[in-house]
Amino acid sequence: MTRSRKSLGAFGESYAVALLTRSGYRVLSRNVRLTSGEIDIVARDGETLVFVEVRTRQSDRFGSPEESVTRAKAQRLIDLGHEYVQAHDVTSGEWRIDVVALEVDRKGNVTRADLIKSAVG
């Protein structure tokens, strides 16, 4: 991953944390590494455990941010959710996967920020 792409991703995740907090979520952790990959953000929305995938784009040349969550990526996110629940001995309650879709202009201004609940599953 190039430095500019990495910094865009870090910016998107920080923006997403603020968006989630304003939306009433309680952020538990960021960049959770598991055997099969990484979860961008783990949060709680009320009693529901939420795994949040952040997708940030500077152009729509390759589609919208949410369109970048392919069927294969969606399956990886589901697998990561199961792995997290097992690794952290989460025995009760529901969980879901949300997506934060961000579009950023060349100056670094967020032009669109959407929180898509239950985007995967």
C-alpha positions as CSV (number, residue, x, y, z in Angstrom):
1,M,0.0,0.0,0.0
2,T,1.4,3.4,-0.9
3,R,2.0,6.0,1.7
4,S,-0.7,8.3,0.3
5,R,-3.2,5.5,0.2
6,K,-2.3,4.5,3.7
7,S,-2.7,8.1,5.0
8,L,-6.0,8.3,3.2
9,G,-7.1,5.1,4.9
10,A,-6.0,6.4,8.3
11,F,-7.8,9.7,7.7
12,G,-10.9,7.8,6.8
13,E,-10.8,5.7,9.9
14,S,-10.4,8.7,12.1
15,Y,-13.3,10.4,10.4
16,A,-15.4,7.3,10.8
17,V,-14.7,7.1,14.5
18,A,-16.0,10.7,14.9
19,L,-19.0,9.9,12.7
20,L,-19.8,6.7,14.7
21,T,-19.4,8.6,18.0
22,R,-21.8,11.3,16.9
23,S,-24.2,8.5,15.8
24,G,-24.3,7.1,19.3
25,Y,-21.8,4.2,18.9
26,R,-19.3,3.4,21.6
27,V,-16.0,2.7,19.8
28,L,-14.1,-0.2,21.5
29,S,-11.0,-0.6,19.4
30,R,-9.5,0.1,16.0
31,N,-7.4,-1.9,13.6
32,V,-8.0,-5.2,15.4
33,R,-5.6,-7.8,13.9
34,L,-6.8,-11.4,13.8
35,T,-5.4,-14.5,12.1
36,S,-7.3,-14.0,8.9
37,G,-7.1,-10.2,8.6
38,E,-8.0,-6.9,10.3
39,I,-11.2,-5.3,11.4
40,D,-11.1,-1.5,11.0
41,I,-13.3,-0.6,13.9
42,V,-15.1,-2.6,16.7
43,A,-17.9,-0.7,18.4
44,R,-21.2,-1.1,20.2
45,D,-24.5,0.3,19.0
46,G,-26.6,-0.1,22.1
47,E,-26.2,-3.8,23.0
48,T,-25.2,-4.8,19.5
49,L,-21.5,-5.5,18.7
50,V,-20.6,-3.9,15.4
51,F,-17.7,-4.5,13.1
52,V,-17.2,-1.5,10.9
53,E,-15.4,-1.5,7.5
54,V,-14.3,1.9,6.4
55,R,-14.0,2.6,2.7
56,T,-12.5,5.9,1.6
57,R,-12.2,7.0,-2.0
58,Q,-10.9,10.2,-3.7
59,S,-12.6,9.4,-7.0
60,D,-15.3,7.2,-8.4
61,R,-13.0,5.9,-11.2
62,F,-13.3,2.4,-9.7
63,G,-16.8,2.8,-8.3
64,S,-18.2,4.1,-5.1
65,P,-16.7,3.3,-1.7
66,E,-19.5,0.9,-0.8
67,E,-19.2,-0.8,-4.2
68,S,-15.6,-1.7,-3.3
69,V,-17.0,-4.2,-0.8
70,T,-17.0,-7.2,-3.2
71,R,-18.7,-10.5,-2.5
72,A,-15.3,-11.9,-1.5
73,K,-14.5,-9.0,0.8
74,A,-18.0,-9.3,2.4
75,Q,-17.3,-13.0,3.1
76,R,-13.9,-12.1,4.6
77,L,-15.6,-9.6,6.9
78,I,-18.2,-12.2,8.0
79,D,-15.3,-14.7,8.7
80,L,-13.5,-12.0,10.7
81,G,-16.6,-11.3,12.7
82,H,-16.9,-15.0,13.6
83,E,-13.2,-15.2,14.4
84,Y,-13.5,-12.1,16.7
85,V,-16.5,-13.4,18.6
86,Q,-14.7,-16.7,19.2
87,A,-11.3,-15.1,20.1
88,H,-13.0,-12.7,22.6
89,D,-15.4,-15.3,24.0
90,V,-18.4,-13.2,23.1
91,T,-21.2,-15.5,24.1
92,S,-24.3,-13.4,24.1
93,G,-25.8,-10.6,22.0
94,E,-26.1,-9.9,18.3
95,W,-23.4,-8.6,16.0
96,R,-23.4,-7.1,12.6
97,I,-21.2,-5.5,10.0
98,D,-21.6,-1.8,9.0
99,V,-19.8,0.1,6.4
100,V,-18.7,3.7,6.5
101,A,-18.4,5.0,3.0
102,L,-16.4,8.2,2.5
103,E,-15.7,10.3,-0.5
104,V,-12.9,12.9,-0.2
105,D,-11.9,15.6,-2.7
106,R,-8.3,16.3,-3.7
107,K,-8.1,19.0,-1.0
108,G,-8.9,16.4,1.7
109,N,-12.4,17.6,2.3
110,V,-15.0,14.9,3.0
111,T,-17.7,15.4,0.3
112,R,-19.9,12.4,1.4
113,A,-20.0,10.3,4.5
114,D,-22.6,7.5,4.8
115,L,-23.0,5.0,7.6
116,I,-24.6,1.9,6.2
117,K,-26.0,-0.4,8.9
118,S,-26.0,-4.1,8.3
119,A,-24.3,-3.6,5.0
120,V,-22.8,-7.1,5.0
121,G,-24.5,-10.3,6.0
